[in-house]
Amino acid sequence: MSSEQFGELGKGAGKGGGGGGSIREAGGAFGKKQVTEEELYFKRKEQEQLAALRKHHQEETKQHEGNIKKLQHDN
């Protein structure tokens, strides 16, 4: 589903904005603000998850490199 099917988000219920809570249903400036805040929240969450994943991969790479060096010294 694309956002085009919903119309402009934050316009209020029955106006293509859909439901999503009393503020969003009311529409107007508060509805638009709520949509913006939700988008920012999810963008921040996504950035946090990507940073955690990146850190995990770096730690995993270090561990593998350490294992490789250990195996090379054992031979």
DOFIDO-30630 format. One record per atom (N, C-alpha, C): residue number from 1; residue in three letters; atom name; z, y, x. Coordinates in Angstrom, 2 decimals. Each point is the difference from the previous one (the first is absolute). Layout:
% residues N
REC num residu atome      zz      yy      xx
REC NUM    ALA    CA       Z       Y       X
...
END
This chain:
% residues 75
REC num residu atome      zz      yy      xx
REC   1    MET     N    0.00   -1.19    0.83
REC   1    MET    CA    0.00    1.19   -0.83
REC   1    MET     C    0.00    1.24    0.87
REC   2    SER     N   -0.84    0.92   -0.27
REC   2    SER    CA   -0.01    1.23    0.77
REC   2    SER     C    0.74    1.08   -0.77
REC   3    SER     N    0.42    1.04    0.74
REC   3    SER    CA    0.74    1.09   -0.64
REC   3    SER     C   -0.89    0.78   -0.96
REC   4    GLU     N   -1.33   -0.14    0.13
REC   4    GLU    CA   -0.90    0.71   -0.91
REC   4    GLU     C    0.15   -0.50   -1.43
REC   5    GLN     N    0.43   -1.26   -0.15
REC   5    GLN    CA    0.17   -0.57   -1.33
REC   5    GLN     C    1.19    0.62   -0.73
REC   6    PHE     N    0.94    0.57    0.76
REC   6    PHE    CA    1.20    0.56   -0.61
REC   6    PHE     C   -0.12    1.50   -0.26
REC   7    GLY     N   -1.00    0.63    0.49
REC   7    GLY    CA   -0.09    1.44   -0.10
REC   7    GLY     C    0.86    0.63    1.07
REC   8    GLU     N    0.40    1.21   -0.20
REC   8    GLU    CA    0.82    0.68    1.01
REC   8    GLU     C    1.46   -0.39   -0.19
REC   9    LEU     N    0.61   -0.51    1.06
REC   9    LEU    CA    1.38   -0.42   -0.09
REC   9    LEU     C    0.91    1.20   -0.20
REC  10    GLY     N    1.06   -0.20   -0.78
REC  10    GLY    CA    0.95    1.06   -0.26
REC  10    GLY     C   -0.37    0.90   -1.17
REC  11    LYS     N   -1.08   -0.35   -0.70
REC  11    LYS    CA   -0.43    0.82   -1.14
REC  11    LYS     C    0.76   -0.34   -1.26
REC  12    GLY     N    0.79   -1.06    0.01
REC  12    GLY    CA    0.79   -0.35   -1.16
REC  12    GLY     C   -0.58   -1.18   -0.75
REC  13    ALA     N    0.83   -0.65   -0.80
REC  13    ALA    CA   -0.42   -1.16   -0.76
REC  13    ALA     C   -1.04    0.41   -1.04
REC  14    GLY     N   -0.95   -0.86   -0.22
REC  14    GLY    CA   -1.03    0.27   -0.99
REC  14    GLY     C   -1.08    0.95    0.49
REC  15    LYS     N    0.10    0.45    1.23
REC  15    LYS    CA   -0.99    0.93    0.55
REC  15    LYS     C   -0.67   -0.63    1.22
REC  16    GLY     N    0.09   -1.31    0.11
REC  16    GLY    CA   -0.61   -0.68    1.13
REC  16    GLY     C    0.96   -0.18    1.16
REC  17    GLY     N    1.19    0.59   -0.08
REC  17    GLY    CA    0.97   -0.11    1.07
REC  17    GLY     C    0.86   -1.24   -0.11
REC  18    GLY     N    0.02   -0.60   -1.17
REC  18    GLY    CA    0.79   -1.21   -0.20
REC  18    GLY     C    1.48    0.28   -0.01
REC  19    GLY     N    0.77   -1.08   -0.10
REC  19    GLY    CA    1.45    0.13   -0.02
REC  19    GLY     C    0.55    0.10    1.40
REC  20    GLY     N    1.23   -0.44    0.16
REC  20    GLY    CA    0.60    0.01    1.32
REC  20    GLY     C    1.29    0.77    0.05
REC  21    GLY     N    0.59    0.26   -1.14
REC  21    GLY    CA    1.26    0.71   -0.03
REC  21    GLY     C   -0.10    1.26   -0.82
REC  22    SER     N    1.16    0.51   -0.41
REC  22    SER    CA    0.01    1.14   -0.91
REC  22    SER     C   -0.59    1.26    0.62
REC  23    ILE     N    0.22    0.22    1.30
REC  23    ILE    CA   -0.55    1.21    0.64
REC  23    ILE     C   -1.52   -0.10    0.04
REC  24    ARG     N   -0.51   -1.16    0.41
REC  24    ARG    CA   -1.45   -0.16    0.08
REC  24    ARG     C   -0.62    0.06   -1.39
REC  25    GLU     N    0.70   -0.54   -1.00
REC  25    GLU    CA   -0.53    0.01   -1.36
REC  25    GLU     C   -0.08    1.42   -0.55
REC  26    ALA     N    0.91    0.87    0.43
REC  26    ALA    CA    0.00    1.38   -0.49
REC  26    ALA     C   -1.21    0.76    0.52
REC  27    GLY     N   -0.52   -0.40    1.16
REC  27    GLY    CA   -1.17    0.65    0.57
REC  27    GLY     C    0.35    1.34    0.61
REC  28    GLY     N   -1.00    0.82    0.20
REC  28    GLY    CA    0.21    1.32    0.55
REC  28    GLY     C    0.37   -0.03    1.47
REC  29    ALA     N    0.59    1.08    0.45
REC  29    ALA    CA    0.33    0.17    1.42
REC  29    ALA     C    1.00   -1.05    0.47
REC  30    PHE     N    0.98   -0.33   -0.84
REC  30    PHE    CA    0.99   -1.00    0.41
REC  30    PHE     C   -0.64   -1.37    0.14
REC  31    GLY     N   -0.92   -0.33   -0.87
REC  31    GLY    CA   -0.70   -1.28    0.10
REC  31    GLY     C   -0.81   -0.08    1.27
REC  32    LYS     N   -0.70    1.06    0.34
REC  32    LYS    CA   -0.79    0.02    1.23
REC  32    LYS     C    0.91   -0.07    1.23
REC  33    LYS     N    1.14    0.69   -0.07
REC  33    LYS    CA    0.95   -0.02    1.11
REC  33    LYS     C    0.54   -1.42    0.19
REC  34    GLN     N    0.29   -0.68   -1.09
REC  34    GLN    CA    0.52   -1.37    0.06
REC  34    GLN     C   -1.03   -0.92    0.66
REC  35    VAL     N   -1.26    0.14   -0.36
REC  35    VAL    CA   -1.06   -0.81    0.60
REC  35    VAL     C   -0.08    0.26    1.50
REC  36    THR     N    0.05    1.26    0.39
REC  36    THR    CA   -0.06    0.37    1.41
REC  36    THR     C    1.18   -0.59    0.77
REC  37    GLU     N    1.19    0.10   -0.57
REC  37    GLU    CA    1.19   -0.54    0.66
REC  37    GLU     C   -0.09   -1.52    0.15
REC  38    GLU     N   -0.53   -0.68   -1.02
REC  38    GLU    CA   -0.15   -1.45    0.08
REC  38    GLU     C   -1.01   -0.37    1.09
REC  39    GLU     N   -1.10    0.73    0.05
REC  39    GLU    CA   -1.00   -0.28    1.02
REC  39    GLU     C    0.57    0.20    1.40
REC  40    LEU     N    0.77    1.07    0.20
REC  40    LEU    CA    0.62    0.25    1.30
REC  40    LEU     C    1.00   -1.10    0.36
REC  41    TYR     N    0.77   -0.44   -1.00
REC  41    TYR    CA    0.98   -1.06    0.23
REC  41    TYR     C   -0.69   -1.27    0.49
REC  42    PHE     N   -1.06   -0.40   -0.69
REC  42    PHE    CA   -0.68   -1.24    0.38
REC  42    PHE     C   -0.73    0.15    1.33
REC  43    LYS     N   -0.49    1.18    0.29
REC  43    LYS    CA   -0.65    0.23    1.29
REC  43    LYS     C    1.03   -0.12    1.13
REC  44    ARG     N    1.19    0.58   -0.20
REC  44    ARG    CA    1.06   -0.10    1.01
REC  44    ARG     C    0.43   -1.45    0.19
REC  45    LYS     N    0.15   -0.72   -1.11
REC  45    LYS    CA    0.39   -1.41    0.07
REC  45    LYS     C   -1.04   -0.78    0.79
REC  46    GLU     N   -1.27    0.25   -0.26
REC  46    GLU    CA   -1.08   -0.69    0.70
REC  46    GLU     C    0.07    0.30    1.50
REC  47    GLN     N    0.25    1.27    0.35
REC  47    GLN    CA    0.11    0.38    1.41
REC  47    GLN     C    1.19   -0.69    0.67
REC  48    GLU     N    1.12   -0.10   -0.72
REC  48    GLU    CA    1.17   -0.69    0.54
REC  48    GLU     C   -0.30   -1.47    0.24
REC  49    GLN     N   -0.69   -0.63   -0.95
REC  49    GLN    CA   -0.33   -1.41    0.14
REC  49    GLN     C   -0.96   -0.23    1.16
REC  50    LEU     N   -0.97    0.89    0.15
REC  50    LEU    CA   -0.94   -0.13    1.11
REC  50    LEU     C    0.70    0.18    1.35
REC  51    ALA     N    0.93    0.94    0.07
REC  51    ALA    CA    0.76    0.22    1.24
REC  51    ALA     C    0.85   -1.23    0.33
REC  52    ALA     N    0.63   -0.59   -1.01
REC  52    ALA    CA    0.81   -1.20    0.22
REC  52    ALA     C   -0.87   -1.17    0.45
REC  53    LEU     N   -1.16   -0.14   -0.61
REC  53    LEU    CA   -0.93   -1.07    0.38
REC  53    LEU     C   -0.50    0.20    1.43
REC  54    ARG     N   -0.33    1.24    0.34
REC  54    ARG    CA   -0.45    0.33    1.35
REC  54    ARG     C    1.09   -0.34    1.03
REC  55    LYS     N    1.26    0.37   -0.31
REC  55    LYS    CA    1.12   -0.30    0.90
REC  55    LYS     C    0.18   -1.51    0.15
REC  56    HIS     N   -0.09   -0.71   -1.11
REC  56    HIS    CA    0.13   -1.46    0.03
REC  56    HIS     C   -1.07   -0.62    0.89
REC  57    HIS     N   -1.23    0.46   -0.13
REC  57    HIS    CA   -1.09   -0.53    0.81
REC  57    HIS     C    0.20    0.31    1.48
REC  58    GLN     N    0.51    1.18    0.30
REC  58    GLN    CA    0.26    0.36    1.39
REC  58    GLN     C    1.08   -0.90    0.60
REC  59    GLU     N    1.06   -0.24   -0.77
REC  59    GLU    CA    1.08   -0.87    0.47
REC  59    GLU     C   -0.50   -1.43    0.19
REC  60    GLU     N   -0.82   -0.45   -0.93
REC  60    GLU    CA   -0.56   -1.34    0.08
REC  60    GLU     C   -0.90   -0.13    1.23
REC  61    THR     N   -0.80    1.02    0.27
REC  61    THR    CA   -0.88    0.00    1.16
REC  61    THR     C    0.82   -0.07    1.29
REC  62    LYS     N    1.07    0.80    0.06
REC  62    LYS    CA    0.87   -0.03    1.19
REC  62    LYS     C    0.58   -1.40    0.22
REC  63    GLN     N    0.43   -0.62   -1.09
REC  63    GLN    CA    0.59   -1.33    0.09
REC  63    GLN     C   -1.05   -1.00    0.51
REC  64    HIS     N   -1.21    0.06   -0.51
REC  64    HIS    CA   -1.06   -0.91    0.45
REC  64    HIS     C   -0.34    0.25    1.47
REC  65    GLU     N   -0.06    1.28    0.39
REC  65    GLU    CA   -0.28    0.31    1.40
REC  65    GLU     C    1.09   -0.54    0.91
REC  66    GLY     N    1.26    0.11   -0.45
REC  66    GLY    CA    1.12   -0.56    0.77
REC  66    GLY     C   -0.12   -1.51    0.12
REC  67    ASN     N   -0.38   -0.66   -1.09
REC  67    ASN    CA   -0.17   -1.45    0.03
REC  67    ASN     C   -1.13   -0.40    0.94
REC  68    ILE     N   -1.07    0.77    0.01
REC  68    ILE    CA   -1.14   -0.28    0.88
REC  68    ILE     C    0.43    0.12    1.46
REC  69    LYS     N    0.72    1.07    0.33
REC  69    LYS    CA    0.46    0.19    1.38
REC  69    LYS     C    0.94   -1.14    0.42
REC  70    LYS     N    0.88   -0.38   -0.89
REC  70    LYS    CA    0.94   -1.10    0.29
REC  70    LYS     C   -0.77   -1.28    0.28
REC  71    LEU     N   -0.99   -0.29   -0.83
REC  71    LEU    CA   -0.80   -1.22    0.19
REC  71    LEU     C   -0.81    0.05    1.28
REC  72    GLN     N   -0.49    1.18    0.36
REC  72    GLN    CA   -0.78    0.13    1.23
REC  72    GLN     C    0.88   -0.22    1.22
REC  73    HIS     N    1.24    0.46   -0.05
REC  73    HIS    CA    0.92   -0.16    1.13
REC  73    HIS     C    0.49   -1.45    0.11
REC  74    ASP     N    0.06   -0.69   -1.11
REC  74    ASP    CA    0.43   -1.40    0.00
REC  74    ASP     C   -1.04   -0.91    0.64
REC  75    ASN     N   -1.25    0.39   -0.04
REC  75    ASN    CA   -1.08   -0.84    0.55
REC  75    ASN     C   -0.22    0.34    1.40
END
